[in-house]
Amino acid sequence: MNASIQQQDGTVTAILEGRLDTAAAPETEKELQPLYDLNGQNIVFDCSKLEYISSSGLRIFLGVLKNAKPKGSRVSITGLTPDLKNIFAMTGFNHLFDEVE
């Protein structure tokens, strides 16, 4: 699992690659820690190279969202594969995040 953060035009993009499973979640959460320090900047999770997400991975997304919303940030997701869209739909996460094409 690889996670990186890029900033461009006032938007911060977290790029996720590989399998965000229970084993990878602690390290990924550390790599995404700078997202918690943002104040009013919009966040996009780029999942175009994400192969799998477990409940531990979903918890990371939710933590970022809960931290960002009170600060006026919008959290969006882009690049969901059909399998990931199904996971987000089954868990109701598709209603929590805006999806950007």
Contacts in CASP RR format, 6 or more apart in sequence:
PFRMAT RR
TARGET T0000
AUTHOR 0000-0000-0000
METHOD contacts of the structure
MODEL  1
MNASIQQQDGTVTAILEGRLDTAAAPETEKELQPLYDLNGQNIVFDCSKL
EYISSSGLRIFLGVLKNAKPKGSRVSITGLTPDLKNIFAMTGFNHLFDEV
E
1 16 0 8 1.000
1 17 0 8 1.000
1 18 0 8 1.000
1 19 0 8 1.000
1 20 0 8 1.000
1 21 0 8 1.000
1 24 0 8 1.000
1 27 0 8 1.000
1 28 0 8 1.000
2 16 0 8 1.000
2 17 0 8 1.000
2 18 0 8 1.000
3 14 0 8 1.000
3 15 0 8 1.000
3 16 0 8 1.000
3 17 0 8 1.000
3 28 0 8 1.000
3 31 0 8 1.000
3 32 0 8 1.000
4 14 0 8 1.000
4 15 0 8 1.000
4 31 0 8 1.000
5 12 0 8 1.000
5 13 0 8 1.000
5 14 0 8 1.000
5 15 0 8 1.000
5 31 0 8 1.000
5 32 0 8 1.000
5 34 0 8 1.000
5 35 0 8 1.000
6 12 0 8 1.000
6 13 0 8 1.000
6 15 0 8 1.000
7 13 0 8 1.000
7 41 0 8 1.000
10 41 0 8 1.000
10 42 0 8 1.000
11 41 0 8 1.000
11 42 0 8 1.000
11 43 0 8 1.000
11 44 0 8 1.000
12 35 0 8 1.000
12 38 0 8 1.000
12 41 0 8 1.000
12 42 0 8 1.000
12 43 0 8 1.000
12 44 0 8 1.000
13 43 0 8 1.000
13 44 0 8 1.000
13 45 0 8 1.000
13 46 0 8 1.000
14 32 0 8 1.000
14 35 0 8 1.000
14 43 0 8 1.000
14 44 0 8 1.000
14 45 0 8 1.000
14 46 0 8 1.000
14 64 0 8 1.000
15 46 0 8 1.000
15 49 0 8 1.000
16 28 0 8 1.000
16 45 0 8 1.000
16 46 0 8 1.000
16 47 0 8 1.000
16 49 0 8 1.000
16 50 0 8 1.000
17 49 0 8 1.000
17 50 0 8 1.000
18 49 0 8 1.000
18 50 0 8 1.000
18 51 0 8 1.000
18 52 0 8 1.000
19 50 0 8 1.000
19 51 0 8 1.000
19 52 0 8 1.000
20 28 0 8 1.000
20 50 0 8 1.000
20 52 0 8 1.000
20 53 0 8 1.000
20 54 0 8 1.000
20 56 0 8 1.000
20 57 0 8 1.000
20 60 0 8 1.000
21 52 0 8 1.000
21 53 0 8 1.000
21 54 0 8 1.000
21 56 0 8 1.000
21 57 0 8 1.000
22 54 0 8 1.000
22 55 0 8 1.000
22 56 0 8 1.000
25 54 0 8 1.000
25 56 0 8 1.000
25 57 0 8 1.000
25 59 0 8 1.000
25 60 0 8 1.000
28 57 0 8 1.000
28 60 0 8 1.000
29 60 0 8 1.000
32 60 0 8 1.000
32 64 0 8 1.000
35 43 0 8 1.000
35 64 0 8 1.000
35 67 0 8 1.000
35 68 0 8 1.000
36 64 0 8 1.000
36 67 0 8 1.000
38 68 0 8 1.000
38 71 0 8 1.000
38 73 0 8 1.000
39 71 0 8 1.000
39 73 0 8 1.000
40 68 0 8 1.000
40 71 0 8 1.000
40 72 0 8 1.000
40 73 0 8 1.000
41 73 0 8 1.000
42 73 0 8 1.000
42 74 0 8 1.000
42 75 0 8 1.000
42 76 0 8 1.000
43 64 0 8 1.000
43 68 0 8 1.000
43 73 0 8 1.000
43 74 0 8 1.000
43 75 0 8 1.000
43 76 0 8 1.000
44 75 0 8 1.000
44 76 0 8 1.000
44 77 0 8 1.000
44 78 0 8 1.000
44 100 0 8 1.000
45 61 0 8 1.000
45 64 0 8 1.000
45 75 0 8 1.000
45 76 0 8 1.000
45 77 0 8 1.000
45 78 0 8 1.000
45 97 0 8 1.000
46 78 0 8 1.000
46 79 0 8 1.000
47 53 0 8 1.000
47 77 0 8 1.000
47 78 0 8 1.000
47 79 0 8 1.000
47 80 0 8 1.000
47 81 0 8 1.000
47 84 0 8 1.000
48 78 0 8 1.000
48 79 0 8 1.000
50 81 0 8 1.000
50 84 0 8 1.000
51 81 0 8 1.000
52 83 0 8 1.000
52 84 0 8 1.000
53 84 0 8 1.000
53 87 0 8 1.000
58 87 0 8 1.000
58 91 0 8 1.000
58 93 0 8 1.000
61 75 0 8 1.000
61 77 0 8 1.000
61 93 0 8 1.000
61 97 0 8 1.000
62 93 0 8 1.000
62 96 0 8 1.000
64 75 0 8 1.000
65 75 0 8 1.000
65 96 0 8 1.000
65 97 0 8 1.000
68 74 0 8 1.000
68 75 0 8 1.000
69 75 0 8 1.000
74 98 0 8 1.000
75 97 0 8 1.000
75 98 0 8 1.000
76 97 0 8 1.000
76 98 0 8 1.000
76 99 0 8 1.000
76 100 0 8 1.000
77 88 0 8 1.000
77 97 0 8 1.000
77 98 0 8 1.000
77 99 0 8 1.000
77 100 0 8 1.000
78 99 0 8 1.000
78 100 0 8 1.000
78 101 0 8 1.000
79 101 0 8 1.000
80 88 0 8 1.000
80 99 0 8 1.000
85 94 0 8 1.000
87 93 0 8 1.000
88 94 0 8 1.000
88 97 0 8 1.000
END
